[in-house]
Amino acid sequence: MAEVEVSALTGPALDWALAKAMGWQMVSVPPDIDGNNSGTVLAPPDFTHDFKFPQRGVVGPGFFLRRWSTCWSDGGPLIERFRIDLGPHQLGWLAYAQLRQGESCEGPTPLIACCRAIVRVKLGTTVAVPAELIG
């Protein structure tokens, strides 16, 4: 794990931090049929322990992640769910999370700014993310 400033998060690392902020939990991954690749992944709250992981291959820490920070169909609903105000700001976007007054974050896109604001409100200004997800 690596400590990263929320304002620097992008891509899978930002999506992973957002999942943690939304209550996702680490779950164990059983070994594959070759006895390899066990570990842990971040799973959504509705994860069931009878889920069947792939029979072979590595299941990385972001196996269940959605693309909230880059895909409007995944990230767009977060704007309403978390009551995010968005607007253009300098060279990018500013997202203001109404969950806690005064919490805002910038980003090059509306979705990145939105995701950063949610993470900052829920987890603070720095967050630990798996090093392999940092781009």
C-alpha positions as CSV (number, residue, x, y, z in Angstrom):
1,M,0.0,0.0,0.0
2,A,1.1,3.5,-0.7
3,E,-0.1,6.8,0.8
4,V,-1.3,9.2,-1.8
5,E,-2.8,12.7,-1.7
6,V,-6.4,12.6,-2.8
7,S,-5.7,15.5,-5.1
8,A,-3.3,13.3,-7.0
9,L,-5.5,10.2,-7.4
10,T,-6.5,9.2,-10.9
11,G,-7.6,6.0,-12.8
12,P,-7.8,2.7,-10.9
13,A,-6.2,4.1,-7.8
14,L,-9.0,6.8,-7.5
15,D,-11.7,4.2,-8.3
16,W,-10.2,1.9,-5.5
17,A,-10.2,4.8,-3.0
18,L,-13.7,5.7,-3.9
19,A,-14.8,2.1,-3.3
20,K,-13.3,2.2,0.1
21,A,-15.1,5.5,0.8
22,M,-18.4,3.8,-0.2
23,G,-17.9,1.0,2.3
24,W,-16.4,-1.7,0.2
25,Q,-14.4,-4.3,2.2
26,M,-11.4,-6.5,1.6
27,V,-12.3,-10.2,1.1
28,S,-10.1,-13.3,0.7
29,V,-9.6,-14.8,-2.7
30,P,-9.1,-18.6,-2.6
31,P,-6.2,-20.2,-4.5
32,D,-6.9,-21.0,-8.1
33,I,-7.1,-24.7,-9.3
34,D,-3.3,-24.7,-9.6
35,G,-2.9,-23.6,-6.0
36,N,-1.7,-20.1,-6.9
37,N,-3.0,-16.5,-6.9
38,S,-4.7,-16.3,-3.5
39,G,-4.9,-13.0,-1.8
40,T,-7.5,-10.3,-1.1
41,V,-9.6,-8.0,-3.3
42,L,-11.9,-5.0,-2.5
43,A,-15.5,-6.2,-2.9
44,P,-18.8,-4.4,-2.9
45,P,-21.2,-4.5,0.1
46,D,-23.5,-7.0,-1.7
47,F,-20.6,-9.4,-2.3
48,T,-21.6,-13.0,-1.4
49,H,-19.0,-15.4,-0.2
50,D,-20.2,-18.1,-2.6
51,F,-19.0,-16.0,-5.5
52,K,-17.0,-18.1,-8.0
53,F,-13.6,-16.5,-8.9
54,P,-11.9,-17.4,-12.1
55,Q,-10.5,-20.9,-12.1
56,R,-7.0,-19.7,-13.2
57,G,-5.0,-16.5,-13.1
58,V,-4.4,-13.6,-10.9
59,V,-7.3,-11.7,-9.3
60,G,-5.9,-8.3,-8.6
61,P,-7.0,-5.8,-5.9
62,G,-9.2,-4.0,-8.4
63,F,-11.1,-7.1,-9.7
64,F,-14.6,-5.7,-8.8
65,L,-13.9,-2.0,-9.4
66,R,-16.2,0.0,-11.6
67,R,-14.8,2.9,-13.7
68,W,-16.5,5.7,-11.7
69,S,-13.8,8.3,-12.5
70,T,-13.8,7.7,-16.3
71,C,-17.2,6.3,-17.3
72,W,-20.4,8.5,-17.0
73,S,-22.7,5.4,-16.7
74,D,-20.7,4.4,-13.6
75,G,-19.7,7.7,-12.1
76,G,-22.6,10.0,-13.2
77,P,-25.1,8.7,-10.6
78,L,-22.6,9.5,-7.8
79,I,-23.2,13.2,-8.5
80,E,-26.8,12.8,-7.4
81,R,-26.2,10.2,-4.7
82,F,-23.6,12.3,-2.9
83,R,-25.1,15.7,-3.8
84,I,-22.1,17.0,-5.6
85,D,-22.0,20.5,-7.0
86,L,-19.8,20.7,-10.1
87,G,-18.5,23.7,-12.1
88,P,-15.6,24.8,-14.3
89,H,-12.5,26.0,-12.4
90,Q,-9.3,27.3,-13.8
91,L,-8.0,24.6,-16.1
92,G,-10.4,21.9,-15.0
93,W,-13.4,21.2,-12.7
94,L,-14.3,21.8,-9.1
95,A,-16.5,19.4,-7.2
96,Y,-18.1,20.5,-3.9
97,A,-19.4,17.7,-1.7
98,Q,-22.4,18.9,0.3
99,L,-22.0,16.0,2.7
100,R,-19.6,18.3,4.7
101,Q,-19.4,22.0,4.2
102,G,-16.2,23.3,2.6
103,E,-15.0,20.1,1.2
104,S,-14.1,20.5,-2.5
105,C,-11.6,19.0,-4.9
106,E,-10.3,19.8,-8.3
107,G,-9.8,17.5,-11.3
108,P,-9.2,17.6,-15.0
109,T,-12.7,16.2,-15.7
110,P,-16.0,16.4,-13.8
111,L,-15.9,12.8,-12.8
112,I,-12.4,12.9,-11.4
113,A,-13.2,16.0,-9.4
114,C,-16.4,14.4,-8.1
115,C,-14.7,11.1,-7.1
116,R,-11.9,13.0,-5.4
117,A,-14.4,15.1,-3.4
118,I,-16.2,12.0,-2.2
119,V,-13.0,10.3,-1.1
120,R,-11.8,13.4,0.7
121,V,-15.1,13.8,2.6
122,K,-15.1,10.2,3.7
123,L,-11.4,9.3,4.1
124,G,-9.5,12.6,4.5
125,T,-6.8,14.3,2.4
126,T,-4.5,11.2,2.0
127,V,-5.5,7.6,1.4
128,A,-3.6,4.3,1.2
129,V,-4.1,2.5,-2.1
130,P,-2.4,-0.6,-3.5
131,A,0.9,0.4,-5.1
132,E,0.2,-1.6,-8.3
133,L,-2.9,0.6,-9.0
134,I,-0.9,3.9,-9.0
135,G,-0.4,4.9,-12.6
